[in-house]
Amino acid sequence: MKGAIVKIPEELKIPAIVFGLQAALLAGAALIFLVLRPPGG
């Protein structure tokens, strides 16, 4: 019983961490693209 109670939050935590990492990578890539983009281009 206790194992099931502990297991549920971890199943929700892992996708949240993955989603956060993907969002951070997307934001970082967008920032790098904007910064490295030639001015007036």
C-alpha positions in Angstrom: 0.0 0.0 0.0 2.7 2.4 1.0 4.8 1.6 -2.2 1.8 2.5 -4.4 1.4 5.9 -2.5 5.0 6.7 -3.1 5.0 5.6 -6.7 2.2 7.9 -7.9 4.0 11.2 -7.4 7.2 9.9 -9.0 5.2 9.0 -12.2 4.0 12.6 -12.3 7.4 14.1 -11.4 9.4 12.5 -14.2 7.3 13.8 -17.1 7.3 17.2 -15.4 11.1 17.2 -15.2 11.3 16.1 -18.9 8.8 18.8 -20.0 10.8 21.4 -18.0 14.0 20.4 -19.6 12.5 20.5 -23.1 11.0 24.0 -22.4 14.4 25.2 -21.1 16.2 23.8 -24.2 13.7 25.4 -26.5 14.0 28.8 -24.8 17.8 28.5 -24.9 17.8 27.6 -28.6 15.4 30.5 -29.3 17.6 32.9 -27.3 20.8 31.8 -29.1 19.1 32.0 -32.5 18.0 35.6 -31.7 21.4 36.6 -30.4 23.5 35.1 -33.2 21.1 36.3 -35.9 22.9 39.0 -38.0 21.5 42.5 -37.3 19.2 43.7 -40.0 19.1 40.2 -41.6 
